[in-house]
Amino acid sequence: MQQQHRTVGQSLKHESAHLHVSGKANYTDDIPQREGTLHAAIGISTRAHAKIKAMDLSAVKAAEGVIAVITLDDVPGDKYLGPFLHDEPIFADEEVLYYGQPVFAVAATSHDLARRAAKLAKIEYEDLPAILTAQAAAEAKAYVLPPVHIKRGNVEEKLANAKHRVTGVFDLGGQEQFYLEGQIAYALPGEDGDMHVYTSTQHPSEMQFMVAHALGQHVHTVKAECRRMGGGFGGKETQSWVFAVIAALLARKTGKPVKLRADRDDDMMITGKRHDFQILYDIAHDDDGRIQGLKIEYRLRCGFSADLSGPVGDRAIFHTDNAYYLDEFDILSIRGKTNTQSNTAFRGFGGPQGIIAIEYMIDTIARKLGKDPLDVRKINFYGKTDRNVTPYQMTVEDNVIHELVAELEETSEYRKRRQEVNEFNAKNKILKKGLALVPVKFGISFTATQFNQAGALLHVYTDGSVMINHGGTEMGQGLNTKVAQVVAEELGLSIDRVRVSATDTSKVPNTSATAASTGTDLNGKAAQDACVKVKEKLAAFAAERYGCKPEEVRFADNHVYAGNEKIAFEEFVKIAYTARVPLWSSGFYRTPKIHYDFKTLTGRPFFYFAYGASVSEVIIDTLTGESRLLRADVLHDVGSSLNPAIDIGQVEGGFIQGAGWLTTEELWWNKDGKLMTHAPSTYKIPSVSDVPAQFNTRLYANSNKEDSIYHSKAVGEPPLPLGMSVFLALRDAVAAVDDSGRAVPPLMAPATAEAILKAVEAVKAAKKAEAVEAETV
Amino acid sequence: MGNRRTVRFLLNGELREVVPTSPTQSLLNYLREEERATGTKEGCAEGDCGACTVTEAELTETGEVRFRAINACIRFLPTFDGRAIWTVEGIANPDGSLHPAQQAMIDNHGSQCGFCTPGFVMSMYTMYQNGETKPSRERVLDCLSGNLCRCTGYRPIVEAAMKMGDYPEARTCGDTLAERLKAIRPEGTLEVETAAGNRYYAPATVEELAALYEANPDAVILAGGTDVGLWVTKHLMDLKTVIYIGGIQELKKIEQRDGAIEIGAAVLLNDAFPVVVEQYPEMEELWKRFSSTPIRNSGTFVGNLANGSPIGDNPPPMIAVGARVVLRKGDRRREMPLEDLYLAYRKQARDAGEFVESVRVPLRRESVKFAVYKLSKRYDQDISAVCAAFALDIENGRVKDARIAYGGMAATPKRASHAEAALNGASWDEASVQKAMSAMEQDYQPMTDMRATSEYRMTTAKNLVYRFFVETTSGQELSLYAANN
């Protein structure tokens, strides 16, 4: 089948690549400004939790260039917003709930003047007790949403009678999205109450709704538009609303276009990140390391509001199995309310947290038993015909983890390198190496079933050129390229005939966020549906005109083949137009098979699973905790790839981003609850030297068993957790400090040099204590 | 004749004569807001992400053209007086075909969201213009150390940079560039004054500088602006008077005399390091890890010393090797050991109107064992949690003179005098090292912040003495740097 495709499956360049490299790709800040445009800045809270006793904005109003200043009182519509619960005030409502919360906003004649003015507020606070960590929130029973608890079997009994039982706590840090293009919106007031908002967002429809709600207007008065983002990673799924809404409010107030471009520091102080977790675990296992019973408590730091914390917490639960069969389990998820930024979506959406939890536990089991963790992983893998039902009662039907891991084990020379690492460690006292192979199984679909729908709008113009619009947004992932490939394939056109236009709420309504890796699955299918509909009309017309059956009409090579006729596509559509055949159509798609009961967390939340595995080799310095990634091998399943180059790019980028999360990317709040790592000078995402010289990434030969778009698989999120092989290799290296091979390093994430050194010292101390004990016995 | 008032530079080959709206207007804001050239992006406004990277060309005293990648977000527009700038919009060939840096990025799938791409392209373009069309991986990593990408994981970008030479040779900026730069070479002092009374001076000679600063002791001396730039973009400071020294040829000299290398106050980090590393090869890793290529192309070697930050990376090694600074006020010059310059947090032993004119770095002595270690979360472009430097004069296994200095351990860069005392006269063995490590606790009470806890700083400060001991006695190099190349 695959060989017959002309466009799908090709490594075409990103549709905007030529614009990216020449500086001609327009991002929101690059759109030519309309005359009279004002620039906004947000005044933020400087307390973690406090009552606002008095607020004097007179100096702000009097500052040079200032045209308007607004607070919560100036909001004509809904003052509280939020994707599910409307629990977020647009500006602080008498009380500030975190350090960085918007309190007011300024519009001025320049970006610089607006920023300067925003610093001049005099706010008197009365401090209130602040909860700053997941642990503190769990202990105080402070929740943004009620805890979720699921179980199967009698875990307490399993634990009590276990031959082997391990318990522990794993602190897992959060992660800043760090899209290179910061949050931005540009609001242009139009006639009759209309508001046109250019917004850098993964969710134009939500921006449209929220702006309408805040303005107290109908949704049809607002248009949200996004041609492209300079990265999103989940950070622009909901929280771009802060900027879209405030820009629109100021535009309404002043009657002028208003651009709100957050300075990087403000962006990081205001918006939420990946949830950090505290994970408490208690496992029963047998002599081989097979898990018999598992009890986990997830403590999430959600921040001051619910935002997406509910589904993020759920996805962590859904991924606690990763690639492993769990017979009896007890999982508690606590959604802690804290006086910090409201944590939100970030590539993986809780999935990576659940996955690393189980991987950390399996790693721990293996170390206690003195086994290679890979062997313990394999013993716990889902079976193909038995041991194949997930904790949420979905049968795993597309399991390829056995074959995939076996292939990677061989191509990466895992066993040989394990030997070499052992030899290196035996010879070196100060430097130690580590190695880890980790699998990933990732569920694809929005867990909230209703979001699994998409629309598209296909226009064929009379010169044979084609415009496709869909509800997904382009943030670099290549969605528009893939959708264009689908359309070109369906219509038998070369790719240059197809153009994808900016995402625009006035074209396709009520769209879902481009999130949960579903962008291509949903919008590709919707675009395909639109193509099929247009083709049906055209084929019927061709059959009638050229005397053949409609099903014999073919669209290929920029031509239409009907009967004995071969007509250039552009000629044919002209004829069709003249004969009054519609040359455009909408398309629609809803993912089949999925259903899920959010009360019991059971059903089939996922259409299918994507699989992958990675091997990392690292070296550490046990005097300082410094580390380097020496080599990485990745094998990943994207089904039948729509565009291998783009997919490889997603896999490599996801791996490095996942590795960054677990190594250098440390979020650090001071005791007053102020985030101190709020710019790239202090928050360290991977840079070019962090990429290993040997970085081998391949796509696993597979085809999606389900009827996805050309049997491809989603690729946005699944590769991110692959970066955890770096973390577990680091743990392996730390364990080597104790040559008994039984050390269980209490390494926490992110594994900064400091965290590694701390774990090294803990292993050394444990070894020493053991030696002392042995002597006294 | 009065001072010049307009800034002249070439932008993508075209002459611009501009009266800046403010002395501290950044090149980036000028490009985006006044030229409406929006290809150059703002990602952080602090010189850390590289989305604003552009290429600067300057005529050296000998008439050669030097190309450098720099961060447009923190460089003030008037500092480009007499220079040339290229942005991503201006590098395609005259026939419209893309530059190899651009085409290689497309062909290797080096862009995803594309926002960082212009910056990467300009870093690559700079390499190409300097004749590095087929660079090694190591060179590419070094030249791209100031560009962050969040999408790709860098692999395709590195490959693109290594393959630029596979494409038809690009138009160079032409033989006429040197001529054109000569034509706009600054003469006399540039002076910019705004309606609000902010003033900017770019004197042409040290004498003028000395006189100006003596007359305006509250002025901010601007060299590379890699710190001062952030005072404006991040702290929104209103700098009343700025004196730029980057146009003073005498301060751009590196000279060897009287047993020392004398480095002028305007010598760029990337120009000074090769000369220093020749004497102290152990500093090579620090050079590569010192911020990033674009920062080292703007920032000055002396600026990192004169700034007096407790976390600068130059002071520890320079104190350890016994560098001395030359201070100047008016016609008066005096010299002092570098460590004596630092009195307290951001407080220096400089009189009003006195500035650091140069640093004198002693030539290497054979008997000195030397090392410098930098600890940070990330390998490239990160501020040190701890930076340690050791220079031990060892004769017949005994320490004759120990000089140990740390950054990140106190409010200023500071010598470890107790640890030094524990070593002076002692034999260079593990027992002495242990004593020095214990003595460290009397030298420092480091603080806890986002880079590291106090405990980590103290533990590693001690452990680095041990690392130095192992490296000097076993010949084993413990750097992880070599491991990934």
Chai-1 contact restraints between the chains, C-beta under 6 A:
chainA,res_idxA,chainB,res_idxB,connection_type,confidence,min_distance_angstrom,max_distance_angstrom,comment,restraint_id
A,K13,B,I106,contact,1.0,0.0,6.0,A-B,restraint_1
A,S16,B,G114,contact,1.0,0.0,6.0,A-B,restraint_2
A,A17,B,I106,contact,1.0,0.0,6.0,A-B,restraint_3
A,A17,B,S111,contact,1.0,0.0,6.0,A-B,restraint_4
A,H20,B,S111,contact,1.0,0.0,6.0,A-B,restraint_5
A,H20,B,G114,contact,1.0,0.0,6.0,A-B,restraint_6
A,H20,B,T117,contact,1.0,0.0,6.0,A-B,restraint_7
A,V21,B,Q102,contact,1.0,0.0,6.0,A-B,restraint_8
A,V21,B,M105,contact,1.0,0.0,6.0,A-B,restraint_9
A,V21,B,I106,contact,1.0,0.0,6.0,A-B,restraint_10
A,V21,B,T117,contact,1.0,0.0,6.0,A-B,restraint_11
A,V21,B,V121,contact,1.0,0.0,6.0,A-B,restraint_12
A,G23,B,G39,contact,1.0,0.0,6.0,A-B,restraint_13
A,G23,B,V88,contact,1.0,0.0,6.0,A-B,restraint_14
A,G23,B,E89,contact,1.0,0.0,6.0,A-B,restraint_15
A,G23,B,P118,contact,1.0,0.0,6.0,A-B,restraint_16
A,A25,B,G114,contact,1.0,0.0,6.0,A-B,restraint_17
A,D30,B,T38,contact,1.0,0.0,6.0,A-B,restraint_18
A,R116,B,L236,contact,1.0,0.0,6.0,A-B,restraint_19
A,F178,B,R150,contact,1.0,0.0,6.0,A-B,restraint_20
A,L180,B,G43,contact,1.0,0.0,6.0,A-B,restraint_21
A,L180,B,A51,contact,1.0,0.0,6.0,A-B,restraint_22
A,L180,B,F115,contact,1.0,0.0,6.0,A-B,restraint_23
A,L180,B,C116,contact,1.0,0.0,6.0,A-B,restraint_24
A,L180,B,R150,contact,1.0,0.0,6.0,A-B,restraint_25
A,E181,B,F115,contact,1.0,0.0,6.0,A-B,restraint_26
A,G230,B,C113,contact,1.0,0.0,6.0,A-B,restraint_27
A,G230,B,F115,contact,1.0,0.0,6.0,A-B,restraint_28
A,G231,B,C113,contact,1.0,0.0,6.0,A-B,restraint_29
A,G231,B,R150,contact,1.0,0.0,6.0,A-B,restraint_30
A,R264,B,C44,contact,1.0,0.0,6.0,A-B,restraint_31
A,I430,B,L478,contact,1.0,0.0,6.0,A-B,restraint_32
A,M475,B,C113,contact,1.0,0.0,6.0,A-B,restraint_33
A,G476,B,Q112,contact,1.0,0.0,6.0,A-B,restraint_34
A,G476,B,C113,contact,1.0,0.0,6.0,A-B,restraint_35
A,G476,B,C151,contact,1.0,0.0,6.0,A-B,restraint_36
A,I619,B,L480,contact,1.0,0.0,6.0,A-B,restraint_37
A,I619,B,A483,contact,1.0,0.0,6.0,A-B,restraint_38
A,L623,B,N463,contact,1.0,0.0,6.0,A-B,restraint_39
A,L623,B,R467,contact,1.0,0.0,6.0,A-B,restraint_40
A,T624,B,L375,contact,1.0,0.0,6.0,A-B,restraint_41
A,T624,B,T460,contact,1.0,0.0,6.0,A-B,restraint_42
A,E626,B,L480,contact,1.0,0.0,6.0,A-B,restraint_43
A,R628,B,L480,contact,1.0,0.0,6.0,A-B,restraint_44
A,R628,B,A483,contact,1.0,0.0,6.0,A-B,restraint_45
A,R628,B,N484,contact,1.0,0.0,6.0,A-B,restraint_46
A,L630,B,A483,contact,1.0,0.0,6.0,A-B,restraint_47
A,A645,B,H109,contact,1.0,0.0,6.0,A-B,restraint_48
A,G649,B,H109,contact,1.0,0.0,6.0,A-B,restraint_49
A,G649,B,Q112,contact,1.0,0.0,6.0,A-B,restraint_50
A,G649,B,T152,contact,1.0,0.0,6.0,A-B,restraint_51
A,E652,B,G153,contact,1.0,0.0,6.0,A-B,restraint_52
A,E652,B,R155,contact,1.0,0.0,6.0,A-B,restraint_53
A,G653,B,C151,contact,1.0,0.0,6.0,A-B,restraint_54
A,G653,B,T152,contact,1.0,0.0,6.0,A-B,restraint_55
A,G653,B,G153,contact,1.0,0.0,6.0,A-B,restraint_56
A,I656,B,G153,contact,1.0,0.0,6.0,A-B,restraint_57
A,T664,B,K377,contact,1.0,0.0,6.0,A-B,restraint_58
A,T664,B,R378,contact,1.0,0.0,6.0,A-B,restraint_59
A,W668,B,M450,contact,1.0,0.0,6.0,A-B,restraint_60
A,M676,B,M450,contact,1.0,0.0,6.0,A-B,restraint_61
A,T677,B,M450,contact,1.0,0.0,6.0,A-B,restraint_62
A,A679,B,C44,contact,1.0,0.0,6.0,A-B,restraint_63
A,A679,B,E46,contact,1.0,0.0,6.0,A-B,restraint_64
A,P680,B,C44,contact,1.0,0.0,6.0,A-B,restraint_65
A,P680,B,D48,contact,1.0,0.0,6.0,A-B,restraint_66
A,P680,B,C49,contact,1.0,0.0,6.0,A-B,restraint_67
A,S681,B,E46,contact,1.0,0.0,6.0,A-B,restraint_68
A,S681,B,D48,contact,1.0,0.0,6.0,A-B,restraint_69
A,T682,B,M450,contact,1.0,0.0,6.0,A-B,restraint_70
A,K684,B,K377,contact,1.0,0.0,6.0,A-B,restraint_71
A,K684,B,R378,contact,1.0,0.0,6.0,A-B,restraint_72
A,K684,B,D382,contact,1.0,0.0,6.0,A-B,restraint_73
A,S687,B,D380,contact,1.0,0.0,6.0,A-B,restraint_74
A,V688,B,L141,contact,1.0,0.0,6.0,A-B,restraint_75
A,V688,B,L144,contact,1.0,0.0,6.0,A-B,restraint_76
A,V688,B,Y154,contact,1.0,0.0,6.0,A-B,restraint_77
A,S689,B,L141,contact,1.0,0.0,6.0,A-B,restraint_78
A,S689,B,Y379,contact,1.0,0.0,6.0,A-B,restraint_79
A,S689,B,D380,contact,1.0,0.0,6.0,A-B,restraint_80
A,V691,B,Y154,contact,1.0,0.0,6.0,A-B,restraint_81
A,V691,B,R155,contact,1.0,0.0,6.0,A-B,restraint_82
A,A693,B,N484,contact,1.0,0.0,6.0,A-B,restraint_83
A,F695,B,R155,contact,1.0,0.0,6.0,A-B,restraint_84
A,T752,B,K377,contact,1.0,0.0,6.0,A-B,restraint_85
A,E754,B,A452,contact,1.0,0.0,6.0,A-B,restraint_86
A,E754,B,Y456,contact,1.0,0.0,6.0,A-B,restraint_87
